[in-house]
Amino acid sequence: MLIGEVARRSGVSARMLRHYDTLGLVRPTGRTVGGYREYTAEDLRRIFHVEGLRSLGLSLRQIARALDDPGFTPSALVGDLIRRTEERLTREQELLDRLRTVDAAGPAGWPDVARIVELLHGLNSPSAARRQQAVLAPADSLSVPTDLLAGAVLAESDPHVAGALRWALARAGGDGVATLAAGLASDDVDVRRRVVLALAELPDDEATALLTDALDDPDPAIRRRAALALGARGVTAAVPTLVAMVVEGANDVEAAELLATLARDTSWADRIMGTLAAELAAHPGDLTVRMRLTQALAEMPGTVALDLLRHLSHDDDRRIALFASALVTALEDRPPG
């Protein structure tokens, strides 16, 4: 077969076939009387082998070694190709993410594109101060994609930068909640804690629903932060966790104040009182816990807690009885309304 026929059958250009010949990679077995290259079926098979290895990313020098060295083993080379390909894909994915971020921002011109790129570089800086500066820099009329901010919230460990990101996310509006929701399912407890802190600053219903889900998180700090945020929104699902916080002494004053706010709803006042009474009965010998629970009763609105406090004024523990009696007196002397 002459070079034109080989080029047609193999799909490799005649110019490349001549290059292969020059390199000694695929040399035609013979020559015609006129000096033209003449290829055999075995030569054509070698060309197909070369093209197959090229498709894996091997250089022509590596291909020559692979085909001509009987002792050559592919494992190390293939492993290296895998690593290089993975690195290239990572770079390509990062580029794709940057392009999507720029597109989502809806830039009006190249200065807006430059601002987004500057923000991306700033958020990826190893310097916490630089990251914070990037977040707080004025964006003029440019809309920063909320998904970008939410993703940065999930990754940010510096508390000052994280606070700036939460502020920017709440200020930006839009739909960053979906990205945060993915973080709430993370196995990394620090990521979930960052998510709950961010959700606490987003007032929409979707954020409230995710905070409610967080009440079942295995991490107590996450449950408590979610309960405080929900209690401030008047969500009664937070009541059991808020009561537990009073018992455990974790942000107990704030928890008691939120319970008092929720108890203004008459349909919930009796249930809150019943839960506090049950906890008092469950800790008969723990003065510290019972004092916190009694103090929580003092925060209740109106005379909601009066009957329970009167009962406690006869408690077996004299300190609880005296404290409750003083609270009863204060409530009874309090002018109506």
C-alpha positions as CSV (number, residue, x, y, z in Angstrom):
1,M,0.0,0.0,0.0
2,L,1.2,3.5,-0.9
3,I,1.1,6.3,1.6
4,G,-2.1,7.7,0.2
5,E,-4.0,4.4,0.7
6,V,-2.6,4.0,4.2
7,A,-3.7,7.6,5.1
8,R,-7.2,6.8,3.8
9,R,-7.5,3.6,5.7
10,S,-5.9,4.7,9.0
11,G,-7.2,8.3,9.1
12,V,-3.6,9.5,9.8
13,S,-2.5,12.2,7.4
14,A,0.3,11.6,4.9
15,R,2.3,14.3,6.6
16,M,2.0,12.6,10.0
17,L,3.0,9.3,8.4
18,R,6.1,10.8,7.0
19,H,6.8,12.3,10.5
20,Y,6.4,8.8,12.0
21,D,8.9,7.5,9.4
22,T,11.4,10.2,10.2
23,L,11.2,9.4,13.9
24,G,11.6,5.7,13.3
25,L,8.2,5.1,14.9
26,V,6.5,3.5,11.8
27,R,8.8,2.8,8.9
28,P,7.3,1.4,5.7
29,T,8.6,-2.1,5.1
30,G,9.6,-1.4,1.5
31,R,9.9,1.1,-1.3
32,T,8.6,1.0,-4.9
33,V,10.8,1.1,-7.9
34,G,10.1,4.9,-8.0
35,G,11.2,5.3,-4.4
36,Y,7.7,5.7,-2.9
37,R,7.0,4.4,0.6
38,E,5.2,1.0,0.6
39,Y,3.4,-0.2,3.7
40,T,2.4,-3.8,4.6
41,A,-0.6,-4.9,6.6
42,E,1.8,-5.2,9.6
43,D,2.9,-1.6,9.2
44,L,-0.8,-0.6,9.1
45,R,-1.4,-2.5,12.3
46,R,1.5,-0.7,14.0
47,I,0.0,2.6,12.9
48,F,-3.3,1.7,14.6
49,H,-1.3,0.8,17.8
50,V,0.4,4.1,17.7
51,E,-2.8,6.0,17.3
52,G,-4.4,4.0,20.1
53,L,-1.6,4.8,22.5
54,R,-1.7,8.5,21.4
55,S,-5.4,8.6,22.4
56,L,-4.3,7.7,26.0
57,G,-2.1,10.8,26.1
58,L,1.3,9.1,25.6
59,S,4.0,11.1,23.8
60,L,5.5,9.7,20.6
61,R,8.7,8.9,22.5
62,Q,6.8,7.0,25.1
63,I,4.9,5.1,22.4
64,A,8.2,4.1,20.7
65,R,9.5,2.7,23.9
66,A,6.2,0.9,24.6
67,L,6.2,-0.8,21.2
68,D,9.9,-1.6,20.9
69,D,11.0,-2.4,24.4
70,P,10.0,-6.0,25.3
71,G,10.7,-5.4,28.9
72,F,8.5,-2.3,29.1
73,T,5.6,-2.6,31.5
74,P,2.7,-0.2,31.3
75,S,1.6,0.0,34.9
76,A,3.9,2.9,36.1
77,L,3.3,4.9,32.9
78,V,-0.5,4.4,33.0
79,G,-0.6,5.4,36.6
80,D,1.3,8.6,35.9
81,L,-1.1,9.3,33.0
82,I,-4.0,8.8,35.4
83,R,-2.6,11.3,37.9
84,R,-1.9,13.9,35.2
85,T,-5.3,13.5,33.7
86,E,-6.9,13.9,37.2
87,E,-5.0,17.1,37.8
88,R,-6.0,18.4,34.4
89,L,-9.6,17.6,35.0
90,T,-9.4,19.4,38.4
91,R,-8.0,22.5,36.7
92,E,-10.7,22.3,34.0
93,Q,-13.4,21.9,36.7
94,E,-12.1,24.9,38.6
95,L,-12.1,26.9,35.4
96,L,-15.7,25.8,34.6
97,D,-16.8,26.7,38.1
98,R,-15.2,30.2,37.7
99,L,-16.9,30.7,34.4
100,R,-20.3,29.7,35.8
101,T,-19.8,32.1,38.7
102,V,-19.0,34.9,36.3
103,D,-22.1,34.0,34.2
104,A,-24.4,33.8,37.3
105,A,-23.3,37.3,38.3
106,G,-24.8,38.7,35.1
107,P,-21.9,41.1,34.5
108,A,-22.8,44.2,32.5
109,G,-19.2,44.6,31.1
110,W,-15.6,43.5,31.5
111,P,-15.1,45.6,34.7
112,D,-17.8,43.5,36.4
113,V,-16.1,40.3,35.2
114,A,-12.8,41.6,36.6
115,R,-14.5,42.3,40.0
116,I,-15.9,38.7,40.1
117,V,-12.5,37.2,39.2
118,E,-10.9,39.5,41.9
119,L,-13.4,38.2,44.4
120,L,-12.7,34.6,43.5
121,H,-8.9,35.1,43.9
122,G,-9.5,36.9,47.2
123,L,-11.7,34.1,48.6
124,N,-9.0,31.6,47.7
125,S,-6.2,33.5,49.4
126,P,-4.3,31.8,52.2
127,S,-4.6,35.1,54.1
128,A,-7.7,35.5,56.3
129,A,-7.4,39.3,56.2
130,R,-7.3,39.1,52.4
131,R,-10.4,36.9,52.3
132,Q,-12.3,39.2,54.6
133,Q,-11.3,42.2,52.5
134,A,-12.5,40.5,49.4
135,V,-15.9,39.8,51.0
136,L,-16.4,43.3,52.4
137,A,-15.1,45.3,49.4
138,P,-17.9,47.3,47.9
139,A,-19.5,45.5,44.9
140,D,-21.3,48.6,43.6
141,S,-24.2,47.3,41.4
142,L,-22.7,43.9,40.8
143,S,-24.8,41.0,42.1
144,V,-22.5,38.5,43.8
145,P,-23.8,35.0,43.2
146,T,-25.2,33.7,46.5
147,D,-24.0,30.1,45.7
148,L,-20.5,31.5,45.7
149,L,-20.9,33.1,49.1
150,A,-22.7,30.0,50.5
151,G,-19.9,27.7,49.2
152,A,-17.3,29.9,50.9
153,V,-19.3,29.8,54.1
154,L,-19.0,26.0,54.1
155,A,-15.2,26.1,53.7
156,E,-14.3,29.1,55.9
157,S,-12.8,28.3,59.3
158,D,-11.7,31.8,60.4
159,P,-14.5,33.2,62.6
160,H,-14.0,36.8,61.4
161,V,-14.1,35.9,57.7
162,A,-17.0,33.5,58.3
163,G,-18.9,36.3,60.0
164,A,-18.3,38.6,57.0
165,L,-19.5,35.9,54.6
166,R,-22.7,35.3,56.6
167,W,-23.3,39.0,56.5
168,A,-22.7,39.2,52.8
169,L,-24.9,36.2,52.2
170,A,-27.8,37.6,54.2
171,R,-27.4,40.9,52.4
172,A,-27.2,39.4,48.9
173,G,-30.5,37.5,49.2
174,G,-31.3,35.1,46.4
175,D,-31.1,31.3,46.7
176,G,-28.0,30.4,48.7
177,V,-30.0,28.0,50.9
178,A,-29.7,25.1,48.5
179,T,-25.9,25.1,48.8
180,L,-26.2,25.4,52.6
181,A,-28.7,22.5,52.7
182,A,-26.0,20.3,51.0
183,G,-23.6,21.3,53.8
184,L,-26.1,20.3,56.5
185,A,-25.7,16.7,55.3
186,S,-21.9,16.8,55.6
187,D,-20.1,14.3,57.8
188,D,-17.9,17.1,59.0
189,V,-19.4,18.6,62.1
190,D,-17.6,21.9,61.6
191,V,-19.2,22.3,58.2
192,R,-22.7,21.7,59.7
193,R,-22.0,24.2,62.5
194,R,-21.1,26.8,59.9
195,V,-24.3,26.0,58.0
196,V,-26.5,26.5,61.1
197,L,-24.8,29.8,61.9
198,A,-25.5,31.0,58.3
199,L,-29.1,29.8,58.3
200,A,-29.8,31.6,61.6
201,E,-29.2,34.9,59.7
202,L,-31.5,34.0,56.8
203,P,-35.1,34.7,57.7
204,D,-36.9,32.9,54.9
205,D,-39.1,29.8,55.3
206,E,-36.7,27.4,53.7
207,A,-33.9,28.4,56.1
208,T,-36.4,27.9,59.0
209,A,-37.2,24.4,57.7
210,L,-33.6,23.4,57.6
211,L,-33.0,24.8,61.1
212,T,-35.9,22.6,62.3
213,D,-34.2,19.6,60.7
214,A,-31.0,20.5,62.5
215,L,-32.8,20.0,65.9
216,D,-32.1,16.3,65.3
217,D,-28.4,16.7,64.6
218,P,-26.2,14.4,66.7
219,D,-24.0,17.4,67.7
220,P,-25.4,19.2,70.7
221,A,-23.9,22.6,69.7
222,I,-25.7,22.4,66.4
223,R,-29.0,21.5,68.1
224,R,-28.6,24.4,70.5
225,R,-27.8,27.0,67.9
226,A,-30.7,25.9,65.8
227,A,-33.1,26.0,68.8
228,L,-32.0,29.6,69.6
229,A,-32.6,30.7,66.1
230,L,-36.0,28.9,65.9
231,G,-37.1,30.2,69.3
232,A,-36.4,33.7,68.2
233,R,-38.7,33.1,65.2
234,G,-41.4,31.8,67.4
235,V,-41.1,28.2,66.2
236,T,-42.4,25.9,69.0
237,A,-40.5,22.9,67.7
238,A,-37.5,24.3,69.5
239,V,-39.1,24.0,73.0
240,P,-37.7,20.5,74.0
241,T,-34.2,21.6,73.0
242,L,-34.5,25.0,74.8
243,V,-35.7,23.2,78.0
244,A,-32.7,20.8,77.6
245,M,-30.4,23.8,77.4
246,V,-31.8,25.2,80.7
247,V,-31.2,21.8,82.3
248,E,-27.7,21.5,80.9
249,G,-26.7,25.1,81.6
250,A,-25.8,25.8,78.0
251,N,-27.0,29.4,77.1
252,D,-29.6,28.7,79.7
253,V,-30.5,32.4,80.3
254,E,-31.1,33.0,76.6
255,A,-33.0,29.7,76.3
256,A,-35.2,30.6,79.3
257,E,-36.0,34.0,77.8
258,L,-37.1,32.4,74.5
259,L,-39.2,29.9,76.4
260,A,-40.9,32.8,78.1
261,T,-41.6,34.4,74.7
262,L,-43.1,31.2,73.3
263,A,-45.2,30.8,76.5
264,R,-47.1,33.9,75.5
265,D,-49.0,31.7,73.1
266,T,-51.6,30.3,75.5
267,S,-51.8,27.0,73.5
268,W,-48.2,26.4,74.4
269,A,-47.9,27.8,77.9
270,D,-49.3,24.7,79.6
271,R,-47.0,22.4,77.6
272,I,-44.0,24.5,78.5
273,M,-44.9,24.5,82.1
274,G,-45.5,20.8,82.0
275,T,-42.1,20.2,80.5
276,L,-40.3,22.3,83.1
277,A,-42.2,20.6,85.9
278,A,-41.2,17.2,84.6
279,E,-37.6,18.2,84.5
280,L,-37.8,19.5,88.1
281,A,-39.2,16.1,89.2
282,A,-36.5,14.3,87.2
283,H,-33.6,16.0,89.1
284,P,-34.6,15.8,92.7
285,G,-31.1,15.9,94.1
286,D,-29.4,18.3,91.7
287,L,-29.7,21.8,93.2
288,T,-27.9,23.5,90.3
289,V,-30.3,22.2,87.7
290,R,-33.4,22.9,89.8
291,M,-32.3,26.4,90.5
292,R,-31.9,27.0,86.7
293,L,-35.3,25.6,86.1
294,T,-36.8,27.7,88.9
295,Q,-35.2,30.8,87.4
296,A,-36.6,29.9,84.0
297,L,-40.1,29.9,85.7
298,A,-39.4,33.4,86.9
299,E,-39.1,34.5,83.2
300,M,-42.5,33.3,82.3
301,P,-45.1,35.9,81.3
302,G,-47.8,37.0,83.6
303,T,-48.9,34.4,86.2
304,V,-48.3,31.4,83.9
305,A,-45.8,29.9,86.4
306,L,-47.5,31.0,89.6
307,D,-49.1,27.6,90.5
308,L,-45.8,25.7,89.9
309,L,-43.8,28.3,91.9
310,R,-46.3,28.0,94.8
311,H,-45.8,24.2,94.7
312,L,-42.0,24.8,94.8
313,S,-42.3,27.1,97.8
314,H,-42.9,23.9,99.8
315,D,-40.0,22.0,98.2
316,D,-37.9,19.7,100.4
317,D,-34.8,21.7,99.5
318,R,-35.0,24.8,101.6
319,R,-33.0,26.9,99.1
320,I,-35.4,26.1,96.3
321,A,-38.4,26.7,98.6
322,L,-37.1,30.2,99.7
323,F,-36.3,31.1,96.1
324,A,-39.7,30.0,94.8
325,S,-41.4,31.8,97.7
326,A,-39.7,35.1,96.9
327,L,-40.8,34.7,93.2
328,V,-44.4,34.0,94.3
329,T,-44.4,37.1,96.4
330,A,-43.0,39.2,93.5
331,L,-45.6,37.8,91.1
332,E,-48.5,38.3,93.5
333,D,-47.4,41.9,94.2
334,R,-47.0,42.6,90.5
335,P,-49.7,45.0,89.3
336,P,-52.1,43.4,86.7
337,G,-51.3,43.9,83.0
